């Protein structure tokens, strides 16, 4: 444990000059914005395999560019405290992250290029994902664009228009199965749904989505 603490302190010291340089490039101070603090439940990947959001145990999602993922994973362990500064959606518990730290009293790491909009990079591997729905997967603006599954670190992405049409079957607590192209890394799996249902026997084509050639049946 002590060895790990010393290693983290050493890495933080090495990164300090770079972080200071990044913060000097910003024309505003993100830490003047509201802060949202909690315990990290897990990281969520996109169907392209890039980690681009986290979920707090308290339910708040925070969205960041994939370029921040390595630093976040090195600085915040699962179950550890995290504090993010940013812009919260008016309609849902999701924050566009502009800065982060372990606590609101620690020096903040500033996000150089915030994820104002979701980068829709497609997945490449045909996958089937299933599980119980924990919460909607939210855009930075608070629109549901899929679901986060309660077990296994999975997520299912879809157009916001398709989610609205399927909202009745995508409530938290319901079971869902989806097929499409995505990525799997350890316990993190994500898919762009082209077929969806409550179980494999009820899979149907997702409204307004055309399946890629290598997922057609």
C-alpha positions in Angstrom: 0.0 0.0 0.0 2.8 2.4 0.9 4.6 1.5 -2.3 1.5 2.4 -4.3 1.2 5.8 -2.5 4.8 6.6 -3.2 4.4 5.7 -6.9 1.3 7.9 -7.2 3.1 10.8 -5.6 6.0 10.4 -8.0 3.8 10.3 -11.0 1.9 13.3 -9.8 5.1 15.3 -9.4 6.2 14.4 -12.9 2.9 15.5 -14.4 2.7 18.8 -12.5 4.6 21.0 -15.0 2.5 19.7 -17.9 -0.7 20.3 -16.0 0.3 23.8 -15.1 1.1 24.5 -18.7 -2.3 23.2 -19.8 -4.2 25.3 -17.2 -2.3 28.4 -18.3 -3.6 28.0 -21.9 -7.3 28.3 -20.7 -8.9 31.7 -20.9 -11.2 30.9 -18.0 -11.0 29.1 -14.6 -13.2 25.9 -14.7 -13.0 25.7 -10.9 -15.2 28.8 -10.6 -18.0 26.5 -11.9 -20.0 24.2 -9.6 -18.3 21.1 -8.4 -19.9 17.6 -8.2 -18.2 15.1 -5.9 -18.8 11.5 -5.1 -17.4 8.0 -5.3 -16.5 6.5 -8.7 -18.7 3.5 -9.5 -17.1 2.7 -12.9 -15.8 3.9 -16.2 -18.0 3.6 -19.3 -16.6 2.9 -22.8 -18.1 3.9 -26.2 -18.7 1.2 -28.9 -15.3 2.2 -30.4 -13.7 1.1 -27.2 -12.6 4.5 -25.9 -13.4 5.4 -22.3 -15.2 8.7 -22.3 -17.4 8.9 -19.2 -17.6 7.9 -15.6 -20.5 7.1 -13.3 -20.6 8.1 -9.6 -22.2 5.8 -7.0 -24.6 8.8 -6.4 -25.8 8.5 -10.0 -24.1 11.4 -11.6 -22.5 10.8 -15.0 -19.6 12.9 -16.2 -18.5 13.1 -19.8 -14.9 13.8 -20.9 -12.7 13.4 -24.1 -11.1 10.0 -24.5 -7.7 11.8 -24.2 -8.4 12.2 -20.5 -9.1 8.6 -19.8 -5.5 7.4 -19.0 -4.9 10.2 -16.5 -8.3 9.7 -14.8 -7.7 5.9 -14.6 -4.3 6.5 -13.0 -5.5 9.1 -10.6 -8.9 7.7 -9.5 -9.5 4.1 -8.6 -12.9 2.4 -8.5 -14.7 3.3 -5.3 -12.4 6.3 -4.8 -13.4 9.8 -4.3 -13.7 12.1 -7.3 -14.7 15.7 -7.8 -15.5 17.2 -11.2 -16.1 20.8 -12.2 -18.2 21.5 -15.2 -21.6 22.3 -16.8 -24.5 20.2 -15.6 -27.4 19.5 -17.9 -30.6 21.3 -16.8 -32.7 18.1 -17.3 -30.6 15.2 -16.2 -27.7 14.2 -13.8 -24.9 14.5 -16.4 -21.9 16.9 -16.2 -19.7 18.0 -19.1 -16.4 17.8 -17.3 -14.0 20.8 -17.5 -11.7 19.9 -14.6 -11.3 17.2 -12.0 -9.5 16.2 -8.8 -9.8 13.6 -6.0 -11.5 16.2 -3.8 -12.6 19.8 -4.2 -9.6 20.9 -2.1 -7.0 19.2 -4.3 -5.3 21.0 -7.2 -7.5 20.5 -10.3 -6.5 18.9 -13.6 -8.0 21.0 -16.4 -9.5 19.5 -19.6 -7.9 21.1 -22.6 -10.5 20.0 -25.1 -13.8 19.3 -23.4 -16.3 16.8 -25.0 -19.0 19.4 -25.9 -20.6 16.8 -28.2 -20.4 13.0 -28.3 -17.9 11.7 -30.8 -19.8 9.0 -32.6 -17.0 6.6 -33.6 -18.5 3.2 -34.7 -17.6 -0.2 -33.2 -16.1 -2.9 -35.3 -16.8 -6.2 -33.6 -20.3 -7.9 -33.8 -21.5 -8.3 -30.3 -24.5 -9.2 -28.2 -25.0 -7.4 -25.0 -27.6 -8.2 -22.3 -28.4 -7.2 -18.8 -30.6 -5.2 -16.4 -30.9 -1.5 -17.1 -29.4 0.7 -14.4 -29.9 4.2 -16.0 -30.2 6.0 -19.3 -26.9 6.7 -21.1 -27.0 10.5 -21.5 -25.6 13.1 -23.9 -23.8 16.1 -22.4 -27.1 18.0 -23.0 -29.0 15.4 -20.9 -30.8 13.5 -23.7 -31.0 9.7 -23.4 -28.9 8.1 -26.1 -29.0 4.5 -24.8 -28.7 2.6 -21.5 -26.1 1.7 -18.9 -26.4 -1.9 -17.7 -26.3 -2.7 -14.0 -24.0 -5.7 -14.2 -20.8 -6.3 -16.1 -20.0 -2.7 -17.1 -22.0 -2.8 -20.3 -23.7 0.0 -22.2 -25.9 0.2 -25.3 -25.9 3.2 -27.5 -28.6 4.4 -30.0 -29.9 7.6 -31.6 -31.8 9.8 -29.2 -34.9 9.6 -31.6 -34.8 5.8 -31.3 -34.6 5.9 -27.5 -37.7 8.1 -27.4 -39.6 5.6 -29.4 -38.5 2.7 -27.2 -38.6 4.5 -23.9 -41.3 2.3 -22.5 -39.1 -0.8 -22.7 -35.9 1.0 -21.6 -36.9 1.8 -18.0 -34.4 1.2 -15.2 -34.8 -2.4 -13.8 -36.0 -3.9 -17.1 -34.0 -6.5 -18.9 -32.7 -5.8 -22.4 -30.7 -7.5 -25.1 -29.0 -5.7 -28.0 -27.0 -6.7 -31.1 -24.7 -4.5 -33.1 -21.1 -3.4 -33.6 -19.1 -2.5 -30.6 -16.0 -3.3 -28.5 -15.1 -5.4 -25.4 -12.2 -4.7 -23.0 -12.3 -6.8 -19.8 -15.5 -6.0 -18.0 -16.3 -3.0 -20.2 -18.5 -3.7 -23.3 -20.4 -1.3 -25.4 -22.5 -1.7 -28.6 -24.3 0.5 -31.1 -27.6 -1.3 -31.2 -29.1 -2.4 -34.5 -31.5 -5.0 -33.0 -33.0 -4.8 -29.5 -35.5 -6.6 -27.4 -36.3 -7.8 -23.9 -34.7 -11.2 -24.7 -33.1 -12.9 -27.7 -36.5 -14.3 -28.8 -38.0 -10.8 -29.1 -35.1 -9.0 -30.9 -36.3 -6.5 -33.5 -34.6 -3.9 -35.8 -34.0 -0.7 -34.0 -36.2 2.1 -35.3 -34.4 4.5 -37.8 -31.2 2.4 -37.8 -30.0 0.4 -40.8 -27.8 -2.6 -39.8 -24.3 -2.7 -41.2 -23.7 -5.4 -43.8 -21.8 -7.7 -41.4 -24.6 -7.7 -38.8 -27.5 -8.4 -41.2 -29.3 -11.8 -40.9 
